[in-house]
């Protein structure tokens, strides 16, 4: 590797890291490392290299830089969003992530990368399980704790309100556009998985808080040309990443002493669960969530033990008779 311009050992590392490219040749060296130094089987080596090859193929298809130094956490997040859009299952995504993480450990070991962009990427959950749900009181506590005197206070409050009030996925939230808000009708036009379009109702209180941000704090941001219609912006005038929303939710939970394992998706879970516990029609909730099958929505039909007992006490004929 050419190290001209690198005056000492300190700068040599950065020259190497900045000039290395993710390429078939580099993947071949990685395969040799797995086979010779880690003694992995041929099948395992092939699987690990295939995973990294998918990332390379994605970057080339998207005409993005394959320079190792240019591949950031957002790049990896977008890669997995792309796999998700291709209906790659959670098990396969978890395996691919494991392979990509292993590749970056190799790059750092060989001084070909300064940072690991996969470090904060969480493996998709496997299996069908009951999602964590926040109570209404916990959500309200989180919203109330947002400091509106801070530069992003009104934006953050609006994001939590819309996520919970409309049951949006985080990708739908950060992709929301002003032109897709129908204020008079009380609806949002949302583009979900596979760019499928749906209309989602938004309550008056959430709509009010949303426009307090749009017509207030957002007016002081100069959006980049690509983001003039994007609702939620950072201070640089560009859109937000999933990780930004994740860190906001994590901070609000910790600040309020909420020890549940939550993410932005928890607000979507809570939206569906609270509606169904309140007696909402399952098909209506399915439509609002944008689920292709009602069986996906049925995971939210679990209800609390207290509500089960309350239902029994209120509606069983013998117990109703005893209460008279």
Secondary structure, 3 states (H helix, E strand, C coil): CCCCCCCCHHHHHHHHHHHCECCHHHHHHHHHHHHHHCCCCHHHHHHHHHHHHHHHHHHHHCCCCCEHHHCCHHHHHHHHHHHHHCCCCHHHHHHHHHHHHHHHHHHHHCCCCCCCCCCCCCCCCCCCCCCCCCCHHHHHHHHHCCCCCCCCHHHHHHHHHHHHHHCCCHHHHHCCEHHHEECCCCEEEEECHHHCEEEEECCHHHHHHHHHHHCCHHHHCCCCHHHCCECCECCCCCECCHHHHHHHHHHHHHHCCCCCCCCHHHHHHHHHHHHHHCCCCHHHHHHHHCCCCHHHHHHHHCCCHHHHHHHHHHHCHHHHHHHC
